[in-house]
Amino acid sequence: MAWFKNLQNTLKLNTEKKKGIPDGVWLKCKSCSEIIYRKELLKNSQVCPHCSYHFPLSADEWVDIMFDEGTFKEWDKHLQAADPLKFVDSEKYKDRLKRAQTKTGRADGVVTGSGQLNGHSVVIAIFDFGFMGGSLGSVSGEKILRAVEMAIEKRFPLIIISASGGARMQEGMFSLMQMAKTSAAIAKLGEHRLPYISILSNPTTGGVTASFASLGDINIAEPKALIALTGPRVIEKTIRETVPEGAQCAESLLKNGFIDKIVDRREMKKTISKLLEFFQE
């Protein structure tokens, strides 16, 4: 039995010597279930190299993809929402805000600023879905309004990248008012003959889809992005009808004329640059 004990000790020693793989080095694609090396995914603009599934991006990751290095300047970083309704559901709204701020490191869910995109000066507003589902609140609407005003002042094109579950219910009517506020602001760009390019990423829904996200001179979507006024789960619960598969995806909306183009994220900067050249002619 001595040989068996020695074998047990050897196996135990070898097991203890093995180094575990650090968490987060590999991840599984949500679409094709292939295992992806995280560094490879980062180099590929967070697009699965096997099936081209587009992983969600934070606002900072969009900045890295879209802007020439070192040119982006953020505005109105300090603006944060109040709690005018003292709203409470399963928890207080102010507590939800604090948690979202801690999670993202930002005061609110929209990042605005200006920079160079392949040498073109642009103003941009980017929704961060990680901040309360990219919901449209009073601060989000105000930042978009200010971005429009700055685009007019500087004579720069405007780009908005949407990723949102819709209006922020914790602000009630104050949130819904942002739909009209932002739509009216976008109309001013047309009066000043300045281009507005809307990029709809996954998901873009609710009041965001029903307002500024659909008002671009050019509306671009990422592949297979969910774009809808109301998500399929809510529709099915409301009218007790099953939404046809793919009816609310970017490909279906392109077919029916709702959007102008579907662009792979890896080609987004190049495509936007070409559009800006067209508008400048």
N, C-alpha and C positions, 0 to 999 in steps of 0.2 A: 504493500500500500504506500510505501515511501515514494515510489516513482509517481504515483497519482497525486500525492500532496505537492511534490516538486512541480508537476505539470500545472496544478492549480495556481501555485505561487507565480510561476512564469507567466501564465495567461493574465493574472491579476496585475503583474508588474508591467506587462506590455500594454494593457488597457489603460493603466494610469499614466503611462508615458505619452499616449496618443493625445495630440492637441486637438481640441474641438474647433470646428469652423465658426468664426465669429458671426453673431447674428447680423442679418441684413446684407451679407455678401451675395447671396443668391435669392431670387424671388420667382414666384410662379406667375406666368401670364394669366390674366383673368379671362382671356378669350380662348387661347389654344392650349393652356395648361403646361406649356413648355417651361423648363427651368432656365432662367436667364441670369447671367453674371451682371451684377448691378453696374459695374464700371462700363460694360459694353452697352447697357441700356442708356446710361448717361451720355455716352459718346454719340448715341443714335437719337438724340433729342427726345428721350423717353418714349420711343416707339419700338414695339416688339420686333426683333429682327426676323422672327419666324412667320408671324401673321399680320404684322403692321398695325396691331392694336395700339391705340394712342392712350398711354397712361396720362392721368390728370397732372397738370402742372400748377405750381404755385405762381404767384405774381412775379416773384424774383426770378424764377426759372424762365418765364416768358421774356423778361427783360434781357436775360443772358442770350436767348435765342434770337431776339428781334433786333437788338441794337448793336452798333459798332462798339467795340470795347472801350469803356471809360467815358462814353459820351452821354449816358443817361443821367438826367437831373430830376429828382423827385420833388413834387410840390405838395403843399398842404398835408404833410405827414402827421401833423399834430391834431387834425380834426377828428373828433370822436362823438359818438351818439350820446344824446341825453336819454332820459326815460320819462317823456312827457306824460305817459299814461299810468306810470307806476305799475307796469304790467307784470302779472304773475300767472303762470300756468302751473306746470309741475315744479317750477322754480322761478325765482325773480329774474326779470330781464337783465338787470344790472349784473347779476351773477353770471348769466350766460355771456354777456359782453366781456367780463373779466376773464372768463375761461378762454374765449376765442382770442382775446388779445394776448394772453399768455402762450397759447398754442402757436399763433402765427407771428408774434412779435410785432404786430401792427395795431394801430388804433382802430382801424375799420377795414372793411373788406374790399375796397377799391383803391388801387394805386394809380396815381396820375403823374405825368411829367413830360419831358421832351428830350429828344436826343437825335442821333444820326442813324438812319437805316440805309446802309450801303451809300452813305454820303448824302442822303435826303433828310432834311430837317422835318421832323414830325412831332405832333402832340399825341399822347396815348393815354388811354384809361384801361386798366386791366382788372378784371374781377378775380378775386382769390376765393375759390370754392371752399377752401379750408376754413374760412371765416364765416361761420353760420350759414353754410351752404351757398355762399356768394349772394345772399339775399340783398334785395334793393331796399335800403333804408334812407332816411333823410340825409345822412352824411354822404352816402353813395351818390345820391342825386345832386347834392350841392357840389361835389367834386367833379362830376361830369359837366355840370353847368360851367364851373370855373375853367375846365379844360377847353370847352367850346369857346369861351370868351378869350382865353389865351391864344387859341388857334387863330381867332379872328384878328387879335391884336398883332400877332407875329406873322400873319399870313402863311401859316403852316397847315398842311393837311391834318385831319384827325383820324385816328384809328382807335376803335374800341374792341377789346377782346372780352367776350361775355362767357361766363360760366356761372349759372345761377339757377336756384330753385324758385325764383320769383320774388314778389314783394315780401318784406319782413313783417310778419303778422304782429309782432310785439309792438310795432309802432302804429298799427291801425291805419287810419286815414292819412296820417303824416307820411306813411310809406306809399300809399296809393297815389298821393299827390305828385310823387316823383315821376310817375309815368307821363303826366301832362307837362311837367316842368322840363324834363329832359327832351321830350319830343319837340317842344316849342324852341328849346335851345338849338337842337339839330337843324330846325328849319332856318335859323339865322345863317348857318353855314352856306346854305343854298343861295341866300340873298347876297352873300359876299363872294359867291362863286369859288368856294373852297371845297375840295373833295373830302368825303367821309367814307371810310372803308370799315365795314362791320365784320368782325370775325366771330363766328358762333362755334364755340367748342362744346364738349360734352360735359354736362347737359346745359342747354339754354332753354328755360321754360318760364311760364307764368308771365308776370307783368313786364319782365325784361324783354321777352319775345314779343309781347304786345305793344312795346313802345320802341325805344331807340335801336334795339338790336335788329329790327326789321327795316330800318329806315336808311340804310346805307346806300350811297350811290352804287357801290358794289357790295353785295352780301356774300361772304365766303364762309364755308363750313368745313370742319375737319371730317375725315371719313367716319361714317357710322355714328356721328354725333346725334344724340337725342335732342330734337328741337320741337317744341310744342308749347301750346298755351297751357294745357293740363296734361299731366303724365298719364300713362295708360292705366295704372292702378286706380287712380281717382276716377277716371272715366268709367272703368268697369264697375266700380262700386256705386257710382251715381246712376248710370242708365242700364246697368246689368247687361251690357253688351261687350263682347270681346273685341278689343282693338286689333285689326289685322296686323300680322307680324310685319315689322318694317315700315308701317304706315307713318311713323313719326321720326324716322331716321333721315339723315342728310340726303341719302341717295333718292328716297321717295320725294323729298321736297324739291330737289333739283329737277327731277322728272316733271314735277307739276309747276315749275316756274317760280317757286317761293324764294329760292336762292339762286345765285348766278354761277357759282363754281364750288367744287370740292377740291381742297388742296391738302396734300400730305404735309404734315408739320415740318418735315425736313426740307420742303420746298417753299415754305411759307414766306420767309424773308425775301427770297429771290422773286417770288410771284408778286409780292407787295411792291418791291422795288420797280418791277416792270410796269405795274399799274400807275405808280407815281410818275414814272417817265411819260406815260401816255397822257396823264392829266396835265403835265407841264407843257405839252406840245401845243 
